[in-house]
Amino acid sequence: MSVYLIAQINIHNRERYAQYEAGFMEIFGQYGGEMLAVDEAPTVLEGQWPHTRTVLIRFADKVSADAWYKSDAYQQLACHRWEASVADVAILQGVSAPSGEQARMKDLPDETRNK
């Protein structure tokens, strides 16, 4: 089942961050990831959004996402991001739904249904 990685990033050194960006896609592509969204000015529907960049990516499964994130190549590249920004990064589990139908409440985790 697909997993999604969301990164909410506050960039404080664009020049250093550009070094991270320059090598990102080559490494990312080796693990079958799909870039879904990169936005520096999202439309905020509720609350505050103090991040300078938000990224949403998809992997076929958690094994692939973990392999990418923990790879030596990505960890070396990520040093540029860590020095250039502060980020909150999380992996979200996808929701399965029958083809052509919307996801049903029964497919959602209990804690999501009860909100």
C-alpha positions as CSV (number, residue, x, y, z in Angstrom):
1,M,0.0,0.0,0.0
2,S,1.3,3.5,-0.9
3,V,2.8,5.7,1.8
4,Y,3.1,9.4,1.7
5,L,5.9,11.5,3.1
6,I,5.1,15.1,4.0
7,A,7.9,17.6,4.8
8,Q,7.1,21.0,6.3
9,I,10.3,23.0,5.9
10,N,11.6,26.4,7.1
11,I,14.5,27.3,4.9
12,H,17.0,29.8,6.3
13,N,19.9,29.4,3.9
14,R,18.7,29.2,0.3
15,E,22.2,28.9,-1.2
16,R,23.0,25.8,0.9
17,Y,19.5,24.4,0.3
18,A,20.1,24.6,-3.4
19,Q,22.9,22.1,-3.0
20,Y,20.4,19.7,-1.5
21,E,17.9,20.3,-4.4
22,A,20.6,19.8,-7.0
23,G,21.2,16.2,-5.9
24,F,17.7,15.3,-4.7
25,M,15.9,13.9,-7.8
26,E,18.7,11.6,-8.9
27,I,18.7,9.8,-5.5
28,F,14.9,10.0,-5.0
29,G,14.3,8.4,-8.5
30,Q,16.4,5.3,-7.6
31,Y,13.8,4.3,-5.0
32,G,10.6,4.7,-7.1
33,G,9.4,7.8,-5.3
34,E,6.9,10.1,-7.0
35,M,6.9,13.9,-6.3
36,L,3.2,14.9,-5.8
37,A,3.5,18.6,-4.6
38,V,6.1,21.2,-3.7
39,D,4.6,24.5,-2.6
40,E,6.0,27.6,-1.0
41,A,2.6,29.4,-0.7
42,P,-0.2,26.9,-0.1
43,T,-3.7,28.0,0.4
44,V,-4.3,27.7,4.2
45,L,-7.8,26.6,5.0
46,E,-7.4,26.5,8.8
47,G,-4.8,27.6,11.3
48,Q,-1.3,28.8,10.6
49,W,1.2,27.6,8.1
50,P,4.5,29.2,9.0
51,H,6.6,26.9,6.7
52,T,8.6,28.3,3.7
53,R,8.1,25.0,1.8
54,T,5.9,22.0,1.9
55,V,6.6,18.8,0.0
56,L,4.4,15.8,-0.5
57,I,5.8,12.6,-2.1
58,R,4.6,9.0,-2.5
59,F,6.3,5.7,-2.4
60,A,4.8,2.3,-3.3
61,D,5.3,1.1,0.3
62,K,7.0,1.9,3.5
63,V,10.0,-0.4,2.7
64,S,10.8,1.8,-0.3
65,A,10.4,5.0,1.6
66,D,12.6,3.8,4.4
67,A,15.2,2.5,2.0
68,W,15.4,5.9,0.3
69,Y,15.5,7.9,3.5
70,K,18.1,5.7,5.2
71,S,20.3,5.2,2.2
72,D,23.9,6.4,2.5
73,A,23.5,8.6,-0.6
74,Y,20.4,10.4,0.8
75,Q,21.8,10.8,4.3
76,Q,24.9,12.5,2.8
77,L,22.8,14.8,0.7
78,A,20.4,15.5,3.6
79,C,23.3,17.2,5.5
80,H,22.8,20.2,3.2
81,R,19.1,20.4,4.1
82,W,19.8,20.0,7.8
83,E,22.3,22.9,7.7
84,A,20.0,25.1,5.5
85,S,16.6,24.5,7.1
86,V,14.5,23.1,9.9
87,A,11.9,20.6,9.0
88,D,9.1,18.4,10.3
89,V,9.0,15.2,8.2
90,A,6.5,12.3,8.6
91,I,5.4,9.2,6.7
92,L,1.6,8.8,6.4
93,Q,0.0,5.4,5.6
94,G,-2.3,5.5,2.5
95,V,-5.9,4.4,2.7
96,S,-7.1,1.6,0.4
97,A,-10.4,1.9,-1.4
98,P,-12.0,-0.4,-4.0
99,S,-11.3,0.8,-7.6
100,G,-13.7,3.5,-8.7
101,E,-15.2,4.1,-5.2
102,Q,-14.4,6.6,-2.5
103,A,-12.7,5.4,0.6
104,R,-15.3,4.2,3.2
105,M,-15.3,5.1,6.8
106,K,-14.8,1.4,7.7
107,D,-11.4,1.6,5.9
108,L,-10.1,4.4,8.1
109,P,-8.3,3.8,11.4
110,D,-10.6,3.9,14.5
111,E,-9.0,7.1,15.8
112,T,-9.8,8.9,12.5
113,R,-13.5,7.7,12.5
114,N,-14.1,8.9,16.0
115,K,-13.2,12.6,15.4
